[in-house]
Amino acid sequence: MTAHGLEKTLPSHFYLSDEIYVLERERIFARDWYCVGRETDVPGPGDHLVLDVVGESVLLVRNPLGNLRAFYNVCRHRGARLCGPAVPGNAAPGGVINGKRIRCPYHSWYYDLDGRLTGAPYMATVPGFDSAEFSLYPVGVECWGGFVFVNLTPADAPPLADMLGGAPERTVRYPLAELKAARTIRYEVAANWKVIAENYNECYHCGGVHPELCDIVPAFRQRGGEGLDWDRGIPHRDGATTFTWTGTTARAAFPALNADERERHKGELIYPNLFISLACDHAAAFLLYPKGPALTVIDCLFLFAPDEMTKPDFDPSNAVDFWDLVNRQDWAICESVQQGMGARPHAHGYYAPMEDCSLDMRRYVERRLGISAG
């Protein structure tokens, strides 16, 4: 706390420095559970994705029993990428073959979809060679609410429940695991991932930056967004129940919601890279993919009930277009913050009292990096 009663933010160089970003890659993104998408992205046995997890190539597969597995995308023999560019000409392909096994394109070592080495040409007669010692390097994988999380250091990974905190209880009546993405928008934001998370964590900015949003949720502009009851949810204006241009929808509310949840907005920030905003008829999920100290790719998934999506007149545009405007307002102001923090005299910012939730980011980063920002 400073002499004038305001808490300091992280120092400006924490948002600008390559050195800090390298530390974050190792001590945050390689060690905490990192959201990479939805279970429906890998729907059936043999399906797979190649993911970029803050610079590490990860192979996510669904094994024959339907369970998700994840591995570093590297052969145990000589380090070739298992799933990578095709070799020119008629060379045999690498990667997941026929949804049953993984072939290295270099020397044709084969692995099953649980990562076990099942074939290595001409190695059976090599004295002392034990295929059990050459399984793929594992990556932790867990799911919650239909979201897939990976952990690059699975031997030391905390339980996913520790990262989720109270989110499962607060969202228990929303059918998150059942929802499907009707639309996804990818944004490239020239701002540090922490700037974006801090912005999500407060509504002090809402009155000036989001006039359309505040017309639907007047509480966001009252008293600078101070004292909002996020556990109960934030009320919409009279007659409004959701985030659309009119605040209304023809889509049915999720059936298990309580009376408050049918009329209020809820939000969750699950560190380090998942935001969820919940309305009575849809959810907007934000997956942050840091690409450097001043660039973050964000996938915004617009999630709806499958029953609604099968209706002939289903059209998510009234929610998607409204969110897209609000998102672009946020990204523009975050980019302005990123630019401004580079000013020579700007050593750090301050948190106003109504930005108390944003202090979580400072504390989280300090704990993970083992560095006091004071």
C-alpha positions in Angstrom: 0.0 0.0 0.0 1.4 3.4 -1.0 1.3 6.6 1.1 -1.8 7.7 -0.9 -3.7 4.5 -0.1 -3.5 2.7 -3.4 -1.9 -0.6 -4.1 0.7 -0.7 -6.8 0.4 -3.0 -9.8 3.2 -5.2 -10.9 6.2 -3.1 -12.2 5.9 -2.0 -15.8 8.8 -4.2 -16.9 6.8 -7.3 -15.9 4.5 -6.5 -18.8 7.2 -5.5 -21.3 10.3 -7.7 -20.6 11.4 -10.7 -22.6 13.1 -12.0 -19.5 9.9 -11.9 -17.4 8.1 -13.7 -20.2 10.7 -16.5 -20.3 10.3 -16.9 -16.5 6.5 -17.0 -17.0 6.8 -19.7 -19.6 8.8 -21.9 -17.2 7.2 -21.2 -13.9 3.6 -20.5 -14.9 2.6 -21.9 -18.3 4.8 -25.1 -18.0 3.7 -25.9 -14.5 0.1 -24.8 -14.1 -2.9 -26.3 -15.9 -3.3 -24.5 -19.2 -6.6 -24.5 -21.1 -6.2 -25.6 -24.8 -9.8 -26.1 -26.0 -12.9 -28.2 -25.7 -13.3 -32.0 -25.4 -15.4 -31.8 -28.6 -12.3 -30.7 -30.5 -11.1 -34.3 -30.2 -14.4 -36.1 -30.4 -13.7 -39.8 -31.0 -11.0 -42.5 -30.7 -8.1 -41.8 -33.0 -8.8 -38.1 -33.3 -6.0 -35.8 -32.5 -4.7 -32.2 -32.4 -1.3 -30.7 -32.5 -1.1 -27.8 -30.0 1.3 -24.9 -29.5 1.5 -24.6 -25.7 3.6 -21.4 -25.3 6.2 -22.6 -27.7 6.0 -26.4 -26.9 4.5 -28.7 -29.5 2.0 -31.0 -27.9 0.1 -33.9 -29.4 -3.4 -34.4 -28.0 -5.1 -37.7 -28.9 -8.1 -39.7 -27.9 -7.1 -43.4 -27.3 -9.2 -46.4 -28.3 -11.0 -46.4 -25.0 -12.1 -42.8 -25.6 -9.7 -41.3 -23.0 -7.6 -38.2 -23.8 -3.9 -38.5 -23.7 -1.2 -35.8 -24.4 2.5 -36.1 -25.3 5.3 -33.9 -26.3 5.3 -34.1 -30.1 8.8 -35.6 -30.3 10.1 -39.1 -31.1 12.2 -40.7 -28.3 14.7 -41.9 -30.9 16.3 -38.9 -32.5 13.9 -36.1 -31.6 12.0 -35.7 -34.9 8.5 -34.2 -34.8 6.0 -37.0 -34.9 3.3 -34.8 -36.5 5.0 -32.3 -38.7 5.4 -31.2 -42.3 5.2 -34.1 -44.8 8.4 -35.3 -46.4 8.3 -34.4 -50.2 7.6 -37.1 -52.8 6.2 -40.5 -51.9 7.7 -40.8 -48.5 5.5 -42.5 -45.9 3.6 -40.0 -43.7 4.3 -39.4 -40.1 1.9 -38.6 -37.3 -1.3 -40.4 -36.3 -1.9 -43.1 -38.8 -5.5 -44.4 -39.4 -6.4 -43.2 -35.9 -4.6 -46.2 -34.4 -0.9 -45.5 -34.0 1.7 -42.8 -34.2 4.5 -43.1 -36.7 7.7 -41.1 -36.6 8.5 -40.0 -40.2 12.2 -40.3 -39.7 13.0 -44.0 -38.8 9.4 -45.4 -38.5 9.3 -45.9 -34.8 5.7 -46.6 -33.9 3.7 -45.7 -30.7 0.2 -46.6 -29.6 -2.2 -43.8 -28.6 -1.2 -44.3 -25.0 2.4 -43.3 -25.9 3.9 -46.8 -25.7 6.6 -47.8 -28.2 5.1 -50.7 -30.2 7.6 -50.9 -33.1 11.2 -50.0 -33.9 12.6 -51.5 -37.1 15.5 -53.9 -36.6 15.8 -53.1 -32.8 14.3 -56.4 -31.5 17.8 -58.1 -31.6 19.7 -55.2 -30.0 21.0 -56.5 -26.6 19.4 -54.7 -23.7 16.9 -52.7 -25.8 13.6 -52.4 -23.9 10.8 -50.7 -25.7 9.1 -50.0 -22.3 11.8 -47.5 -21.6 11.0 -45.4 -24.8 7.4 -44.3 -24.3 6.6 -40.8 -25.4 7.2 -37.9 -23.0 3.9 -37.5 -21.2 1.9 -34.2 -20.9 -0.7 -34.1 -18.2 -4.3 -33.8 -19.4 -7.5 -33.2 -17.4 -11.0 -31.9 -18.2 -13.6 -29.9 -16.5 -16.8 -28.4 -17.8 -16.0 -29.6 -21.3 -12.7 -27.7 -21.3 -9.3 -29.5 -21.8 -6.3 -28.5 -19.7 -2.8 -29.7 -20.2 0.2 -29.6 -17.9 3.8 -29.6 -19.3 5.3 -30.9 -16.0 2.9 -33.7 -15.1 5.1 -35.2 -12.4 4.9 -32.1 -10.3 1.4 -30.9 -11.4 -1.0 -29.7 -8.7 -4.5 -31.2 -8.8 -6.6 -29.4 -11.4 -9.1 -28.8 -8.6 -6.6 -26.5 -7.0 -6.5 -24.3 -10.1 -10.3 -24.3 -10.4 -10.9 -23.2 -6.9 -14.6 -22.4 -6.3 -15.5 -22.2 -9.9 -17.1 -25.7 -10.2 -19.4 -24.9 -7.2 -20.3 -21.5 -8.5 -21.2 -22.8 -11.9 -22.7 -26.1 -11.0 -26.1 -25.4 -12.5 -24.7 -24.3 -15.9 -24.4 -27.3 -18.3 -20.9 -26.3 -19.3 -19.8 -29.8 -20.3 -22.7 -30.2 -22.7 -22.4 -26.9 -24.5 -21.1 -26.7 -28.0 -19.3 -23.9 -29.8 -21.6 -22.3 -32.5 -19.0 -19.8 -33.4 -15.3 -19.0 -32.6 -13.6 -15.7 -33.2 -9.8 -15.5 -33.0 -8.3 -12.2 -32.0 -4.6 -11.1 -32.0 -4.2 -8.5 -29.3 -1.0 -6.4 -29.0 -1.0 -6.6 -25.2 0.5 -8.7 -22.4 -1.7 -11.5 -21.2 -1.7 -10.0 -17.7 -3.0 -6.7 -18.9 -5.9 -8.6 -20.5 -6.6 -10.6 -17.3 -6.5 -7.6 -15.1 -8.9 -5.8 -17.4 -11.3 -8.8 -17.2 -11.1 -8.7 -13.4 -12.5 -5.2 -12.9 -15.4 -3.1 -14.2 -14.0 0.3 -13.2 -13.4 0.8 -16.9 -16.9 -0.3 -18.0 -18.7 3.0 -17.9 -16.3 4.7 -20.3 -15.2 1.8 -22.5 -18.5 -0.3 -22.7 -21.5 2.0 -23.1 -23.5 -0.7 -24.9 -22.7 -3.3 -22.3 -23.7 -0.9 -19.5 -27.0 -0.2 -21.1 -27.7 -4.0 -20.6 -26.0 -4.2 -17.2 -26.3 -0.7 -15.5 -24.6 -2.1 -12.4 -21.3 -2.2 -14.3 -21.2 1.6 -14.4 -22.6 2.3 -10.9 -19.9 3.4 -8.3 -17.2 2.5 -10.8 -18.2 -1.2 -10.6 -17.5 -1.3 -6.9 -19.2 -3.9 -4.7 -20.4 -6.2 -7.4 -21.7 -9.5 -6.0 -20.2 -12.0 -8.4 -21.1 -15.0 -6.4 -24.8 -14.2 -6.8 -24.4 -12.7 -10.2 -24.8 -9.2 -11.6 -28.4 -8.1 -12.5 -29.3 -6.9 -15.9 -31.6 -4.0 -16.4 -35.3 -4.5 -16.0 -36.6 -6.9 -18.7 -33.1 -8.0 -19.8 -31.8 -11.5 -19.1 -28.8 -12.0 -21.3 -25.9 -10.4 -23.3 -27.5 -9.4 -26.6 -28.3 -6.1 -28.3 -31.7 -6.0 -26.6 -30.8 -8.0 -23.5 -33.4 -10.6 -24.5 -33.4 -13.9 -26.3 -35.7 -16.5 -27.9 -33.3 -19.2 -26.7 -34.4 -21.2 -23.7 -32.6 -20.7 -20.4 -30.5 -23.5 -19.2 -33.0 -25.7 -17.3 -31.2 -26.2 -14.0 -30.4 -22.5 -13.3 -31.8 -20.9 -10.2 -34.0 -17.7 -10.3 -31.0 -15.4 -9.9 -29.0 -17.1 -12.7 -31.9 -16.8 -15.1 -31.7 -13.0 -14.8 -28.1 -12.3 -13.8 -24.6 -12.5 -15.3 -21.7 -14.5 -13.8 -18.1 -14.6 -14.7 -15.0 -16.7 -13.8 -11.3 -16.2 -14.3 -9.3 -19.4 -14.0 -5.6 -18.6 -14.0 -3.6 -18.5 -16.1 -5.6 -18.5 -19.3 -9.3 -19.2 -19.2 -12.2 -16.6 -18.7 -15.8 -17.7 -18.7 -18.8 -15.3 -18.9 -22.1 -16.9 -18.2 -25.6 -15.8 -19.3 -28.9 -17.7 -19.0 -28.8 -19.0 -22.5 -25.1 -19.1 -23.6 -21.5 -18.8 -22.4 -18.6 -16.9 -23.8 -15.2 -18.6 -23.1 -11.9 -16.8 -23.7 -8.8 -18.9 -24.1 -5.6 -16.8 -23.9 -2.5 -17.9 -25.7 0.5 -15.7 -24.9 2.9 -15.3 -27.8 5.4 -12.9 -26.2 5.4 -10.0 -23.7 3.4 -7.9 -26.0 1.2 -10.3 -28.0 -1.7 -12.5 -27.0 -3.9 -14.6 -29.2 -7.4 -15.0 -27.9 -9.9 -17.6 -29.0 -13.5 -16.6 -28.0 -15.8 -19.5 -28.0 -19.6 -18.9 -28.1 -21.2 -21.9 -26.4 -24.8 -22.9 -26.7 -27.1 -25.8 -25.7 -27.1 -28.5 -28.4 -30.9 -28.7 -28.4 -31.1 -25.0 -29.2 -28.5 -25.4 -32.0 -30.5 -28.0 -33.7 -33.6 -25.8 -34.1 -34.2 -24.5 -37.7 -34.2 -20.9 -36.6 -31.1 -21.0 -34.4 -29.0 -18.0 -35.0 -26.3 -17.0 -32.5 -25.6 -13.6 -34.1 -27.4 -11.5 -31.5 -25.0 -12.7 -28.8 -21.9 -13.2 -31.0 -22.0 -9.7 -32.6 -22.7 -8.1 -29.2 -19.8 -9.9 -27.6 -17.6 -9.1 -30.6 -18.1 -5.3 -30.1 -17.4 -5.6 -26.3 -14.3 -7.7 -27.0 -12.9 -5.3 -29.5 -13.5 -2.4 -27.0 -11.5 -4.4 -24.4 -8.7 -5.3 -26.8 -8.3 -1.7 -28.0 -8.0 -0.3 -24.4 -5.6 -3.1 -23.4 -3.4 -2.3 -26.4 -3.4 1.3 -25.2 -2.3 0.3 -21.8 0.5 -1.8 -23.3 1.7 1.1 -25.3 1.5 3.6 -22.4 3.4 1.4 -20.0 6.4 1.8 -22.2 6.7 5.5 -21.3 10.0 6.3 -19.7 8.6 7.6 -16.3 6.0 4.9 -15.9 7.5 2.4 -13.3 4.2 0.9 -12.3 0.5 1.6 -12.1 -2.0 1.6 -9.2 -5.2 -0.3 -8.4 -8.1 1.8 -7.3 -10.3 0.3 -4.5 -12.9 -1.0 -7.0 -10.1 -2.9 -8.7 -9.3 -5.1 -5.8 -9.9 -8.3 -7.8 -7.1 -7.3 -10.2 -4.7 -7.6 -7.2 -5.2 -11.4 -7.6 -3.0 -11.2 -10.8 -0.2 -9.4 -8.9 -0.3 -12.0 -6.1 -0.6 -14.9 -8.5 2.4 -13.8 -10.6 4.5 -13.0 -7.5 3.9 -16.5 -6.0 4.6 -18.3 -9.3 7.7 -16.4 -10.2 9.0 -16.3 -6.7 9.6 -12.6 -7.1 8.3 -9.8 -4.9 7.0 -6.9 -7.1 7.2 -4.5 -4.2 
